[in-house]
Amino acid sequence: MSDRNNKIPYDEDNYTHNINRNNERMLDRRGFMKTLAGAAGVFAVSTLPWGAVAAKELMGLGDKEYPHQKIADVKDVKVGDSVKFHFPSEHDSAILIRLSENKYVAYQNACTHLRCPVYWVKDEQEMICPCHHGKFDASTGAPTAGPPRRPLPGIEVEVKDEAIYAVRVKRYEA
Amino acid sequence: MKRSYVGVILLAAILMMNIVFTQLVVHQYYYENYGVTLLYAGLNVLLFPVALFIYKKEKNKGGSKGYEERNLS
């Protein structure tokens, strides 16, 4: 019984191992060169999207101006207070902080760590993300403590006719 | 059988340049040098026809007969 696996099956018409491969899967010199040329094509195609977005940036389409949106009236926002709003779309929550009499800053307040909403703590003069205690500097949006490493995206604001308007999202600068 | 490795070496060099250019494209994009990004992306695209040209020129060198001819009879 020990050699039952060693027996050579007797010669018969063989329907399962009758494929003559004839070296067709062999990788010869020409096949290898064909692979290399194909890989060059893959690299060429894969850089096209990068070129496209770079061209888009060069043409200035990245710095798009959104329709101005009124955030609040000046009289409703005291110095040191904050207002929540949404800009540029209704799904992008943002926060406006009045730092001094004439200085307003606004940021999209999704934390750059895991997108928890960042809020303004007036007593500590800091923006704090409650999820992992990330902190942001209110005047620049730069992260000062905790897990986030990138600044909050800033929003340009404009004061016109005793009201505060959101104008555009600032260019992201790492 | 005579061997010709010129095509293989040239194509390998082109593939190496492809890898380098792709890396440069990504880096220069994040450094916001968009003109340089476009330049490298263009070079990367141009390398493909060059590779095809080398392949077409070199595929029948080396052995006396091509693979198809060898296996015809």
gemmi code that builds the backbone of each chain (N, CA, C; Angstrom):
import gemmi

chains = {
    "A": [
        ("MET", (0.809, -1.203, 0.000), (0.000, 0.000, 0.000), (0.852, 1.266, 0.000)),
        ("SER", (2.119, 1.106, 0.389), (2.905, 2.328, 0.537), (3.256, 2.950, -0.799)),
        ("ASP", (3.270, 2.181, -1.884), (3.676, 2.758, -3.165), (2.495, 3.012, -4.082)),
        ("ARG", (1.308, 3.162, -3.494), (0.136, 3.326, -4.369), (0.172, 4.654, -5.114)),
        ("ASN", (0.909, 5.641, -4.555), (0.983, 6.910, -5.252), (2.098, 6.955, -6.276)),
        ("ASN", (2.921, 5.944, -6.290), (4.062, 5.971, -7.195), (3.779, 5.282, -8.521)),
        ("LYS", (2.602, 4.708, -8.645), (2.341, 3.930, -9.860), (2.104, 4.851, -11.044)),
        ("ILE", (2.700, 4.513, -12.124), (2.467, 5.248, -13.358), (1.206, 4.689, -13.992)),
        ("PRO", (0.235, 5.559, -14.282), (-0.990, 5.035, -14.876), (-0.699, 4.396, -16.234)),
        ("TYR", (-1.404, 3.354, -16.511), (-1.145, 2.658, -17.768), (-1.552, 3.529, -18.941)),
        ("ASP", (-0.946, 3.233, -20.033), (-1.120, 4.072, -21.207), (-2.524, 3.915, -21.761)),
        ("GLU", (-3.192, 5.003, -21.854), (-4.520, 4.976, -22.445), (-4.730, 6.329, -23.114)),
        ("ASP", (-5.858, 6.488, -23.724), (-6.144, 7.804, -24.276), (-6.328, 8.773, -23.119)),
        ("ASN", (-5.459, 9.793, -23.069), (-5.412, 10.667, -21.917), (-6.151, 11.967, -22.235)),
        ("TYR", (-7.216, 12.237, -21.463), (-8.033, 13.411, -21.772), (-7.696, 14.606, -20.884)),
        ("THR", (-6.854, 14.403, -19.873), (-6.626, 15.511, -18.942), (-5.229, 16.106, -19.036)),
        ("HIS", (-4.252, 15.359, -19.485), (-2.903, 15.902, -19.551), (-2.374, 15.894, -20.972)),
        ("ASN", (-3.268, 16.215, -21.860), (-2.900, 16.115, -23.271), (-2.606, 17.466, -23.894)),
        ("ILE", (-2.357, 18.494, -23.052), (-2.135, 19.810, -23.628), (-0.653, 19.967, -23.939)),
        ("ASN", (-0.363, 20.213, -25.176), (1.014, 20.436, -25.583), (1.273, 21.934, -25.575)),
        ("ARG", (1.996, 22.383, -24.561), (2.151, 23.841, -24.405), (3.124, 24.425, -25.422)),
        ("ASN", (4.048, 23.627, -25.878), (4.922, 24.060, -26.964), (5.654, 25.365, -26.640)),
        ("ASN", (6.038, 25.528, -25.362), (6.819, 26.681, -24.914), (6.122, 28.020, -25.113)),
        ("GLU", (4.798, 27.993, -25.196), (4.155, 29.268, -25.518), (4.159, 30.232, -24.341)),
        ("ARG", (4.344, 29.756, -23.118), (4.393, 30.659, -21.975), (5.821, 31.078, -21.635)),
        ("MET", (6.767, 30.666, -22.445), (8.156, 30.968, -22.140), (8.408, 32.478, -22.303)),
        ("LEU", (9.128, 33.061, -21.343), (9.462, 34.475, -21.447), (10.829, 34.572, -22.121)),
        ("ASP", (10.814, 34.836, -23.394), (12.087, 34.942, -24.100), (12.513, 36.403, -24.142)),
        ("ARG", (13.592, 36.652, -24.840), (14.131, 38.009, -24.884), (13.117, 38.982, -25.452)),
        ("ARG", (12.438, 38.562, -26.515), (11.486, 39.479, -27.134), (10.283, 39.727, -26.228)),
        ("GLY", (9.812, 38.652, -25.568), (8.699, 38.820, -24.651), (9.059, 39.753, -23.505)),
        ("PHE", (10.299, 39.638, -23.036), (10.752, 40.510, -21.949), (10.780, 41.970, -22.420)),
        ("MET", (11.270, 42.184, -23.650), (11.311, 43.560, -24.172), (9.896, 44.114, -24.331)),
        ("LYS", (8.974, 43.213, -24.738), (7.587, 43.651, -24.897), (7.028, 44.086, -23.550)),
        ("THR", (7.356, 43.331, -22.490), (6.912, 43.700, -21.140), (7.463, 45.065, -20.743)),
        ("LEU", (8.750, 45.278, -21.039), (9.365, 46.562, -20.672), (8.676, 47.717, -21.401)),
        ("ALA", (8.420, 47.537, -22.700), (7.767, 48.611, -23.461), (6.359, 48.856, -22.918)),
        ("GLY", (5.652, 47.761, -22.566), (4.322, 47.915, -21.988), (4.357, 48.650, -20.672)),
        ("ALA", (5.373, 48.342, -19.851), (5.494, 49.033, -18.562), (5.751, 50.516, -18.786)),
        ("ALA", (6.540, 50.850, -19.825), (6.760, 52.264, -20.140), (5.438, 52.933, -20.479)),
        ("GLY", (4.562, 52.210, -21.207), (3.245, 52.759, -21.528), (2.415, 52.990, -20.280)),
        ("VAL", (2.477, 52.043, -19.342), (1.710, 52.198, -18.096), (2.186, 53.438, -17.340)),
        ("PHE", (3.509, 53.633, -17.281), (4.034, 54.816, -16.594), (3.575, 56.092, -17.302)),
        ("ALA", (3.603, 56.075, -18.643), (3.189, 57.261, -19.392), (1.743, 57.611, -19.063)),
        ("VAL", (0.868, 56.591, -19.068), (-0.544, 56.861, -18.797), (-0.734, 57.320, -17.354)),
        ("SER", (0.044, 56.741, -16.442), (-0.193, 57.047, -15.028), (0.233, 58.463, -14.667)),
        ("THR", (1.094, 59.091, -15.465), (1.459, 60.469, -15.129), (0.489, 61.483, -15.727)),
        ("LEU", (-0.403, 61.019, -16.626), (-1.327, 61.969, -17.255), (-2.205, 62.722, -16.240)),
        ("PRO", (-2.806, 62.033, -15.245), (-3.631, 62.795, -14.293), (-2.841, 63.866, -13.552)),
        ("TRP", (-1.581, 63.577, -13.216), (-0.767, 64.581, -12.524), (-0.553, 65.787, -13.421)),
        ("GLY", (-0.277, 65.513, -14.693), (-0.127, 66.624, -15.630), (-1.413, 67.419, -15.743)),
        ("ALA", (-2.545, 66.713, -15.739), (-3.833, 67.396, -15.879), (-4.089, 68.312, -14.687)),
        ("VAL", (-3.867, 67.816, -13.463), (-4.139, 68.680, -12.310), (-3.128, 69.813, -12.248)),
        ("ALA", (-1.882, 69.557, -12.681), (-0.890, 70.641, -12.688), (-1.300, 71.717, -13.688)),
        ("ALA", (-1.790, 71.286, -14.859), (-2.244, 72.260, -15.860), (-3.423, 73.055, -15.331)),
        ("LYS", (-4.308, 72.364, -14.609), (-5.466, 73.050, -14.027), (-5.007, 74.125, -13.049)),
        ("GLU", (-4.010, 73.786, -12.216), (-3.502, 74.774, -11.260), (-2.854, 75.940, -11.999)),
        ("LEU", (-2.110, 75.620, -13.074), (-1.430, 76.683, -13.809), (-2.429, 77.652, -14.427)),
        ("MET", (-3.576, 77.131, -14.864), (-4.567, 78.003, -15.482), (-5.408, 78.729, -14.446)),
        ("GLY", (-5.127, 78.471, -13.164), (-5.798, 79.229, -12.115), (-7.202, 78.766, -11.827)),
        ("LEU", (-7.557, 77.562, -12.265), (-8.907, 77.086, -11.996), (-9.059, 76.619, -10.556)),
        ("GLY", (-7.890, 76.346, -9.891), (-7.973, 75.847, -8.527), (-8.414, 76.923, -7.545)),
        ("ASP", (-8.140, 78.187, -7.879), (-8.429, 79.278, -6.950), (-9.757, 79.922, -7.305)),
        ("LYS", (-10.801, 79.153, -7.114), (-12.088, 79.582, -7.624), (-12.824, 80.442, -6.599)),
        ("GLU", (-13.532, 81.420, -7.093), (-14.293, 82.278, -6.196), (-15.734, 81.790, -6.106)),
        ("TYR", (-16.201, 81.628, -4.882), (-17.569, 81.169, -4.689), (-18.464, 82.386, -4.529)),
        ("PRO", (-19.751, 82.200, -4.729), (-20.659, 83.315, -4.474), (-20.553, 83.761, -3.022)),
        ("HIS", (-20.467, 85.081, -2.823), (-20.297, 85.596, -1.464), (-21.477, 85.174, -0.598)),
        ("GLN", (-21.127, 84.807, 0.622), (-22.183, 84.322, 1.506), (-22.135, 85.110, 2.798)),
        ("LYS", (-23.296, 85.611, 3.196), (-23.352, 86.397, 4.424), (-23.267, 85.455, 5.623)),
        ("ILE", (-22.345, 85.758, 6.562), (-22.214, 84.911, 7.739), (-23.053, 85.477, 8.885)),
        ("ALA", (-22.829, 86.762, 9.192), (-23.556, 87.370, 10.314), (-23.430, 88.882, 10.207)),
        ("ASP", (-24.242, 89.576, 10.982), (-24.088, 91.023, 11.083), (-22.994, 91.325, 12.095)),
        ("VAL", (-22.304, 92.437, 11.868), (-21.192, 92.783, 12.744), (-21.674, 92.979, 14.183)),
        ("LYS", (-22.862, 93.549, 14.360), (-23.324, 93.845, 15.718), (-23.665, 92.574, 16.507)),
        ("ASP", (-23.866, 91.465, 15.795), (-24.212, 90.229, 16.500), (-22.989, 89.460, 16.991)),
        ("VAL", (-21.808, 89.823, 16.508), (-20.602, 89.080, 16.879), (-19.728, 89.978, 17.742)),
        ("LYS", (-19.642, 89.658, 19.028), (-18.781, 90.440, 19.908), (-17.338, 89.978, 19.741)),
        ("VAL", (-16.415, 90.838, 20.204), (-14.997, 90.455, 20.126), (-14.770, 89.206, 20.978)),
        ("GLY", (-14.116, 88.195, 20.394), (-13.876, 86.949, 21.121), (-14.955, 85.915, 20.908)),
        ("ASP", (-16.019, 86.273, 20.190), (-17.072, 85.299, 19.933), (-16.824, 84.550, 18.631)),
        ("SER", (-17.564, 83.479, 18.467), (-17.445, 82.728, 17.219), (-18.834, 82.423, 16.680)),
        ("VAL", (-18.879, 82.241, 15.375), (-20.136, 81.916, 14.703), (-19.887, 80.711, 13.825)),
        ("LYS", (-20.823, 79.777, 13.838), (-20.710, 78.630, 12.937), (-21.457, 78.937, 11.653)),
        ("PHE", (-20.888, 78.509, 10.549), (-21.592, 78.653, 9.273), (-21.120, 77.540, 8.337)),
        ("HIS", (-21.653, 77.574, 7.124), (-21.273, 76.541, 6.153), (-20.796, 77.215, 4.881)),
        ("PHE", (-19.587, 76.826, 4.438), (-19.017, 77.430, 3.231), (-17.940, 76.514, 2.668)),
        ("PRO", (-17.802, 76.354, 1.359), (-18.645, 76.904, 0.296), (-19.934, 76.127, 0.066)),
        ("SER", (-19.989, 74.840, 0.423), (-21.256, 74.137, 0.242), (-21.867, 73.898, 1.613)),
        ("GLU", (-23.097, 73.433, 1.636), (-23.771, 73.277, 2.919), (-23.197, 72.108, 3.717)),
        ("HIS", (-22.315, 71.329, 3.102), (-21.728, 70.213, 3.832), (-20.358, 70.546, 4.399)),
        ("ASP", (-19.823, 71.740, 4.135), (-18.517, 72.131, 4.646), (-18.725, 73.082, 5.817)),
        ("SER", (-18.700, 72.519, 7.013), (-18.932, 73.383, 8.171), (-17.699, 74.247, 8.413)),
        ("ALA", (-17.951, 75.458, 8.889), (-16.871, 76.419, 9.067), (-17.152, 77.254, 10.300)),
        ("ILE", (-16.121, 77.965, 10.746), (-16.269, 78.750, 11.969), (-15.639, 80.118, 11.755)),
        ("LEU", (-16.336, 81.152, 12.225), (-15.825, 82.523, 12.145), (-15.511, 82.986, 13.562)),
        ("ILE", (-14.331, 83.578, 13.759), (-13.945, 84.073, 15.078), (-13.585, 85.549, 14.932)),
        ("ARG", (-14.145, 86.349, 15.835), (-13.770, 87.766, 15.844), (-12.665, 87.917, 16.883)),
        ("LEU", (-11.428, 88.089, 16.428), (-10.291, 88.121, 17.347), (-10.140, 89.487, 17.989)),
        ("SER", (-10.386, 90.552, 17.234), (-10.332, 91.898, 17.810), (-11.373, 92.747, 17.089)),
        ("GLU", (-11.322, 94.034, 17.333), (-12.364, 94.891, 16.795), (-12.508, 94.750, 15.282)),
        ("ASN", (-11.360, 94.676, 14.600), (-11.409, 94.650, 13.139), (-10.792, 93.390, 12.539)),
        ("LYS", (-10.493, 92.416, 13.392), (-9.848, 91.225, 12.839), (-10.774, 90.019, 12.935)),
        ("TYR", (-11.163, 89.550, 11.749), (-11.991, 88.358, 11.682), (-11.186, 87.248, 11.024)),
        ("VAL", (-11.289, 86.037, 11.563), (-10.688, 84.893, 10.878), (-11.769, 83.830, 10.724)),
        ("ALA", (-11.646, 83.052, 9.661), (-12.612, 81.974, 9.448), (-11.866, 80.762, 8.909)),
        ("TYR", (-12.282, 79.590, 9.356), (-11.659, 78.342, 8.914), (-12.747, 77.320, 8.668)),
        ("GLN", (-12.453, 76.404, 7.760), (-13.294, 75.215, 7.681), (-12.938, 74.378, 8.891)),
        ("ASN", (-13.918, 74.039, 9.715), (-13.548, 73.553, 11.025), (-13.524, 72.037, 11.141)),
        ("ALA", (-13.401, 71.326, 10.019), (-13.156, 69.888, 10.115), (-11.687, 69.703, 10.479)),
        ("CYS", (-11.442, 69.071, 11.621), (-10.070, 68.870, 12.099), (-9.261, 68.119, 11.046)),
        ("THR", (-8.025, 68.551, 10.844), (-7.205, 67.915, 9.801), (-6.674, 66.565, 10.232)),
        ("HIS", (-7.046, 66.125, 11.422), (-6.663, 64.773, 11.842), (-7.707, 63.772, 11.352)),
        ("LEU", (-8.909, 63.808, 11.934), (-9.956, 62.877, 11.504), (-11.288, 63.582, 11.267)),
        ("ARG", (-11.239, 64.863, 10.983), (-12.399, 65.638, 10.551), (-13.486, 65.793, 11.610)),
        ("CYS", (-13.136, 65.734, 12.873), (-14.105, 66.118, 13.904), (-14.281, 67.639, 13.840)),
        ("PRO", (-15.427, 68.140, 14.267), (-15.602, 69.592, 14.241), (-14.791, 70.291, 15.333)),
        ("VAL", (-14.008, 71.256, 14.917), (-13.187, 72.028, 15.834), (-14.022, 73.201, 16.349)),
        ("TYR", (-13.953, 73.479, 17.642), (-14.723, 74.621, 18.156), (-13.806, 75.592, 18.887)),
        ("TRP", (-14.328, 76.780, 19.129), (-13.549, 77.891, 19.672), (-13.786, 77.968, 21.173)),
        ("VAL", (-12.711, 77.914, 21.945), (-12.836, 78.063, 23.392), (-12.381, 79.470, 23.744)),
        ("LYS", (-13.352, 80.286, 24.138), (-13.082, 81.700, 24.336), (-12.110, 81.939, 25.500)),
        ("ASP", (-12.296, 81.167, 26.582), (-11.470, 81.405, 27.770), (-9.999, 81.106, 27.509)),
        ("GLU", (-9.728, 80.082, 26.683), (-8.332, 79.718, 26.432), (-7.811, 80.313, 25.132)),
        ("GLN", (-8.657, 81.023, 24.409), (-8.272, 81.646, 23.144), (-7.641, 80.627, 22.192)),
        ("GLU", (-8.290, 79.464, 22.093), (-7.745, 78.409, 21.248), (-8.890, 77.682, 20.564)),
        ("MET", (-8.578, 77.090, 19.407), (-9.539, 76.208, 18.771), (-9.187, 74.783, 19.162)),
        ("ILE", (-10.179, 74.047, 19.632), (-9.916, 72.719, 20.169), (-10.770, 71.692, 19.440)),
        ("CYS", (-10.129, 70.573, 19.094), (-10.855, 69.444, 18.530), (-11.151, 68.484, 19.676)),
        ("PRO", (-12.425, 68.201, 19.953), (-12.754, 67.413, 21.139), (-12.367, 65.937, 21.029)),
        ("CYS", (-12.178, 65.442, 19.820), (-11.979, 63.994, 19.677), (-10.650, 63.541, 20.277)),
        ("HIS", (-9.560, 64.204, 19.889), (-8.245, 63.766, 20.377), (-7.451, 64.936, 20.930)),
        ("HIS", (-8.116, 65.979, 21.345), (-7.498, 67.164, 21.941), (-6.450, 67.793, 21.027)),
        ("GLY", (-6.802, 67.899, 19.766), (-5.962, 68.679, 18.876), (-6.264, 70.154, 19.101)),
        ("LYS", (-5.220, 70.982, 19.043), (-5.434, 72.410, 19.234), (-4.895, 73.174, 18.035)),
        ("PHE", (-5.559, 74.267, 17.714), (-5.150, 75.086, 16.578), (-5.012, 76.537, 17.014)),
        ("ASP", (-4.028, 77.201, 16.431), (-3.842, 78.622, 16.675), (-4.925, 79.392, 15.921)),
        ("ALA", (-5.618, 80.264, 16.642), (-6.769, 80.923, 16.020), (-6.362, 81.936, 14.955)),
        ("SER", (-5.183, 82.567, 15.118), (-4.856, 83.620, 14.159), (-4.304, 83.070, 12.846)),
        ("THR", (-3.750, 81.854, 12.849), (-3.210, 81.314, 11.603), (-3.878, 80.013, 11.181)),
        ("GLY", (-4.501, 79.301, 12.107), (-5.059, 77.996, 11.780), (-4.054, 76.869, 11.903)),
        ("ALA", (-2.818, 77.204, 12.317), (-1.780, 76.176, 12.406), (-2.014, 75.285, 13.622)),
        ("PRO", (-1.711, 73.993, 13.492), (-1.887, 73.108, 14.640), (-0.827, 73.390, 15.706)),
        ("THR", (-1.236, 73.418, 16.969), (-0.279, 73.698, 18.042), (-0.117, 72.530, 18.992)),
        ("ALA", (-1.081, 71.618, 19.039), (-0.954, 70.484, 19.947), (-1.820, 69.349, 19.439)),
        ("GLY", (-1.490, 68.146, 19.880), (-2.309, 66.998, 19.552), (-1.944, 66.381, 18.217)),
        ("PRO", (-2.787, 65.449, 17.765), (-2.448, 64.689, 16.550), (-2.418, 65.465, 15.235)),
        ("PRO", (-3.237, 66.516, 15.029), (-3.212, 67.119, 13.680), (-1.861, 67.722, 13.320)),
        ("ARG", (-1.469, 67.550, 12.076), (-0.181, 68.049, 11.582), (-0.346, 69.148, 10.543)),
        ("ARG", (-1.529, 69.306, 9.993), (-1.741, 70.281, 8.922), (-2.653, 71.395, 9.411)),
        ("PRO", (-2.494, 72.594, 8.899), (-3.355, 73.688, 9.344), (-4.774, 73.545, 8.820)),
        ("LEU", (-5.695, 74.215, 9.490), (-7.076, 74.256, 8.999), (-7.138, 75.118, 7.748)),
        ("PRO", (-7.932, 74.730, 6.759), (-8.066, 75.568, 5.565), (-8.765, 76.884, 5.901)),
        ("GLY", (-8.126, 77.979, 5.551), (-8.685, 79.293, 5.890), (-9.733, 79.738, 4.884)),
        ("ILE", (-10.617, 80.599, 5.345), (-11.626, 81.188, 4.466), (-11.448, 82.704, 4.511)),
        ("GLU", (-11.395, 83.319, 3.347), (-11.265, 84.781, 3.314), (-12.608, 85.408, 3.638)),
        ("VAL", (-12.580, 86.387, 4.543), (-13.832, 87.071, 4.891), (-13.712, 88.546, 4.542)),
        ("GLU", (-14.850, 89.165, 4.381), (-14.898, 90.557, 3.957), (-16.027, 91.222, 4.750)),
        ("VAL", (-15.749, 92.414, 5.255), (-16.786, 93.147, 5.993), (-17.324, 94.243, 5.087)),
        ("LYS", (-18.625, 94.179, 4.868), (-19.237, 95.138, 3.949), (-20.608, 95.504, 4.488)),
        ("ASP", (-20.903, 96.749, 4.586), (-22.209, 97.235, 5.027), (-22.622, 96.602, 6.364)),
        ("GLU", (-21.714, 96.628, 7.330), (-22.005, 96.126, 8.678), (-22.381, 94.648, 8.697)),
        ("ALA", (-21.894, 93.897, 7.712), (-22.134, 92.455, 7.717), (-20.850, 91.756, 7.282)),
        ("ILE", (-20.728, 90.502, 7.676), (-19.515, 89.742, 7.371), (-19.850, 88.715, 6.296)),
        ("TYR", (-19.024, 88.717, 5.261), (-19.253, 87.798, 4.147), (-18.066, 86.854, 3.996)),
        ("ALA", (-18.366, 85.614, 3.635), (-17.313, 84.668, 3.239), (-17.112, 84.820, 1.744)),
        ("VAL", (-15.836, 84.971, 1.319), (-15.559, 85.258, -0.080), (-15.028, 84.031, -0.804)),
        ("ARG", (-13.943, 83.468, -0.282), (-13.351, 82.323, -0.964), (-12.525, 81.507, 0.015)),
        ("VAL", (-12.223, 80.276, -0.408), (-11.379, 79.412, 0.410), (-9.935, 79.695, 0.051)),
        ("LYS", (-9.093, 79.892, 1.082), (-7.693, 80.201, 0.795), (-6.974, 78.990, 0.245)),
        ("ARG", (-5.911, 79.277, -0.514), (-5.097, 78.193, -1.038), (-4.512, 77.410, 0.116)),
        ("TYR", (-4.529, 76.080, -0.020), (-3.973, 75.253, 1.027), (-2.453, 75.351, 1.005)),
        ("GLU", (-1.885, 75.705, 2.146), (-0.425, 75.769, 2.215), (0.060, 74.934, 3.361)),
        ("ALA", (0.801, 73.891, 3.033), (1.276, 72.978, 4.072), (2.536, 73.549, 4.723)),
    ],
    "B": [
        ("MET", (23.665, 30.181, -30.374), (22.722, 31.245, -30.698), (23.301, 32.591, -30.293)),
        ("LYS", (23.216, 33.483, -31.239), (23.758, 34.814, -30.962), (22.768, 35.604, -30.103)),
        ("ARG", (23.311, 36.360, -29.182), (22.463, 37.161, -28.300), (22.632, 38.635, -28.601)),
        ("SER", (21.553, 39.396, -28.478), (21.678, 40.841, -28.597), (20.940, 41.464, -27.419)),
        ("TYR", (21.699, 42.015, -26.498), (21.095, 42.571, -25.297), (20.949, 44.088, -25.354)),
        ("VAL", (21.300, 44.695, -26.485), (21.242, 46.167, -26.566), (19.826, 46.672, -26.300)),
        ("GLY", (18.849, 46.025, -26.967), (17.468, 46.463, -26.797), (17.005, 46.316, -25.367)),
        ("VAL", (17.345, 45.179, -24.759), (16.920, 44.935, -23.380), (17.494, 46.006, -22.467)),
        ("ILE", (18.801, 46.297, -22.665), (19.451, 47.286, -21.792), (18.841, 48.669, -22.011)),
        ("LEU", (18.616, 49.032, -23.276), (18.023, 50.346, -23.556), (16.626, 50.463, -22.951)),
        ("LEU", (15.822, 49.398, -23.107), (14.458, 49.458, -22.574), (14.471, 49.508, -21.057)),
        ("ALA", (15.405, 48.776, -20.453), (15.502, 48.839, -18.989), (15.880, 50.250, -18.550)),
        ("ALA", (16.785, 50.897, -19.316), (17.163, 52.278, -18.977), (15.959, 53.202, -19.104)),
        ("ILE", (15.147, 52.982, -20.152), (13.960, 53.822, -20.337), (12.977, 53.637, -19.199)),
        ("LEU", (12.820, 52.380, -18.772), (11.916, 52.122, -17.660), (12.422, 52.784, -16.386)),
        ("MET", (13.734, 52.763, -16.192), (14.329, 53.441, -15.030), (14.021, 54.941, -15.085)),
        ("MET", (14.184, 55.535, -16.296), (13.880, 56.958, -16.431), (12.401, 57.224, -16.162)),
        ("ASN", (11.538, 56.294, -16.601), (10.111, 56.425, -16.325), (9.846, 56.511, -14.839)),
        ("ILE", (10.480, 55.601, -14.100), (10.264, 55.577, -12.648), (10.734, 56.891, -12.043)),
        ("VAL", (11.924, 57.356, -12.462), (12.482, 58.595, -11.906), (11.576, 59.778, -12.230)),
        ("PHE", (11.106, 59.861, -13.483), (10.261, 60.993, -13.878), (8.934, 60.972, -13.130)),
        ("THR", (8.377, 59.756, -12.962), (7.100, 59.683, -12.241), (7.275, 60.199, -10.814)),
        ("GLN", (8.354, 59.771, -10.183), (8.631, 60.241, -8.820), (8.776, 61.756, -8.795)),
        ("LEU", (9.513, 62.292, -9.788), (9.719, 63.743, -9.834), (8.403, 64.480, -10.061)),
        ("VAL", (7.549, 63.894, -10.923), (6.250, 64.533, -11.179), (5.488, 64.679, -9.869)),
        ("VAL", (5.419, 63.583, -9.104), (4.648, 63.608, -7.861), (5.257, 64.622, -6.889)),
        ("HIS", (6.577, 64.590, -6.749), (7.224, 65.503, -5.804), (7.045, 66.953, -6.222)),
        ("GLN", (7.298, 67.249, -7.500), (7.192, 68.636, -7.934), (5.761, 69.130, -7.857)),
        ("TYR", (4.787, 68.202, -8.029), (3.396, 68.634, -7.882), (3.151, 69.094, -6.453)),
        ("TYR", (3.640, 68.336, -5.488), (3.395, 68.730, -4.099), (4.237, 69.924, -3.687)),
        ("TYR", (5.350, 70.173, -4.389), (6.106, 71.398, -4.141), (5.499, 72.585, -4.886)),
        ("GLU", (4.386, 72.344, -5.586), (3.647, 73.377, -6.316), (4.445, 74.004, -7.453)),
        ("ASN", (5.416, 73.265, -8.004), (6.089, 73.723, -9.219), (5.364, 73.084, -10.399)),
        ("TYR", (4.246, 73.700, -10.771), (3.379, 73.021, -11.729), (3.981, 72.974, -13.126)),
        ("GLY", (4.773, 73.998, -13.499), (5.422, 73.962, -14.806), (6.376, 72.787, -14.920)),
        ("VAL", (7.192, 72.593, -13.883), (8.135, 71.477, -13.880), (7.378, 70.153, -13.900)),
        ("THR", (6.243, 70.102, -13.169), (5.416, 68.891, -13.180), (5.002, 68.538, -14.596)),
        ("LEU", (4.512, 69.566, -15.322), (4.077, 69.325, -16.702), (5.239, 68.852, -17.563)),
        ("LEU", (6.421, 69.454, -17.362), (7.598, 69.082, -18.139), (7.924, 67.593, -17.948)),
        ("TYR", (7.989, 67.155, -16.699), (8.337, 65.758, -16.432), (7.249, 64.816, -16.910)),
        ("ALA", (5.975, 65.221, -16.751), (4.891, 64.368, -17.239), (4.989, 64.210, -18.754)),
        ("GLY", (5.316, 65.315, -19.452), (5.481, 65.246, -20.900), (6.626, 64.322, -21.282)),
        ("LEU", (7.752, 64.433, -20.562), (8.889, 63.557, -20.843), (8.498, 62.095, -20.644)),
        ("ASN", (7.726, 61.849, -19.578), (7.308, 60.484, -19.287), (6.457, 59.923, -20.412)),
        ("VAL", (5.571, 60.762, -20.951), (4.728, 60.312, -22.058), (5.583, 60.082, -23.300)),
        ("LEU", (6.566, 60.973, -23.533), (7.419, 60.845, -24.718), (8.265, 59.583, -24.680)),
        ("LEU", (8.589, 59.106, -23.469), (9.432, 57.915, -23.372), (8.736, 56.681, -23.930)),
        ("PHE", (7.396, 56.689, -23.909), (6.682, 55.496, -24.372), (6.885, 55.231, -25.865)),
        ("PRO", (6.666, 56.230, -26.756), (6.967, 55.973, -28.165), (8.415, 55.602, -28.412)),
        ("VAL", (9.329, 56.190, -27.640), (10.736, 55.817, -27.780), (10.916, 54.337, -27.456)),
        ("ALA", (10.261, 53.880, -26.374), (10.357, 52.473, -25.993), (9.781, 51.580, -27.089)),
        ("LEU", (8.638, 52.008, -27.648), (8.032, 51.221, -28.730), (8.972, 51.142, -29.921)),
        ("PHE", (9.608, 52.279, -30.247), (10.533, 52.324, -31.374), (11.690, 51.351, -31.157)),
        ("ILE", (12.250, 51.385, -29.958), (13.373, 50.488, -29.662), (12.924, 49.034, -29.748)),
        ("TYR", (11.716, 48.768, -29.226), (11.215, 47.395, -29.279), (11.075, 46.926, -30.723)),
        ("LYS", (10.455, 47.773, -31.552), (10.229, 47.378, -32.947), (11.544, 47.136, -33.663)),
        ("LYS", (12.542, 47.968, -33.333), (13.818, 47.877, -34.017), (14.600, 46.638, -33.568)),
        ("GLU", (14.444, 46.279, -32.303), (15.321, 45.255, -31.731), (14.694, 43.878, -31.668)),
        ("LYS", (13.396, 43.764, -31.963), (12.746, 42.495, -31.641), (13.262, 41.344, -32.504)),
        ("ASN", (13.760, 41.630, -33.696), (14.219, 40.537, -34.553), (15.722, 40.354, -34.538)),
        ("LYS", (16.379, 41.051, -33.627), (17.830, 40.849, -33.542), (18.129, 39.685, -32.624)),
        ("GLY", (19.380, 39.255, -32.622), (19.750, 38.168, -31.730), (19.750, 36.851, -32.471)),
        ("GLY", (18.724, 36.021, -32.242), (18.674, 34.727, -32.898), (18.530, 34.873, -34.396)),
        ("SER", (18.844, 33.793, -35.119), (18.765, 33.872, -36.564), (17.324, 33.968, -37.025)),
        ("LYS", (16.421, 33.321, -36.276), (15.009, 33.387, -36.640), (14.208, 33.892, -35.467)),
        ("GLY", (13.046, 34.466, -35.771), (12.144, 34.883, -34.723), (11.441, 33.677, -34.139)),
        ("TYR", (10.707, 33.910, -33.021), (10.049, 32.814, -32.322), (9.019, 32.137, -33.203)),
        ("GLU", (8.218, 32.911, -33.933), (7.169, 32.324, -34.752), (7.783, 31.449, -35.844)),
        ("GLU", (8.841, 31.967, -36.474), (9.452, 31.199, -37.563), (10.014, 29.891, -37.047)),
        ("ARG", (10.637, 29.928, -35.857), (11.243, 28.711, -35.311), (10.219, 27.626, -35.123)),
        ("ASN", (8.981, 28.010, -34.792), (8.001, 27.018, -34.413), (7.021, 26.685, -35.526)),
        ("LEU", (7.304, 27.202, -36.718), (6.365, 26.938, -37.805), (6.424, 25.495, -38.264)),
        ("SER", (7.625, 24.972, -38.428), (7.743, 23.639, -39.018), (7.493, 22.531, -38.000)),
    ],
}
model = gemmi.Model(1)
for chain_id, residues in chains.items():
    chain = gemmi.Chain(chain_id)
    for i, (resn, *xyz) in enumerate(residues, 1):
        res = gemmi.Residue()
        res.name, res.seqid = resn, gemmi.SeqId(i, " ")
        for name, pos in zip(("N", "CA", "C"), xyz):
            atom = gemmi.Atom()
            atom.name, atom.element = name, gemmi.Element(name[0])
            atom.pos, atom.b_iso = gemmi.Position(*pos), 0.0
            res.add_atom(atom)
        chain.add_residue(res)
    model.add_chain(chain)
structure = gemmi.Structure()
structure.add_model(model)
structure.setup_entities()
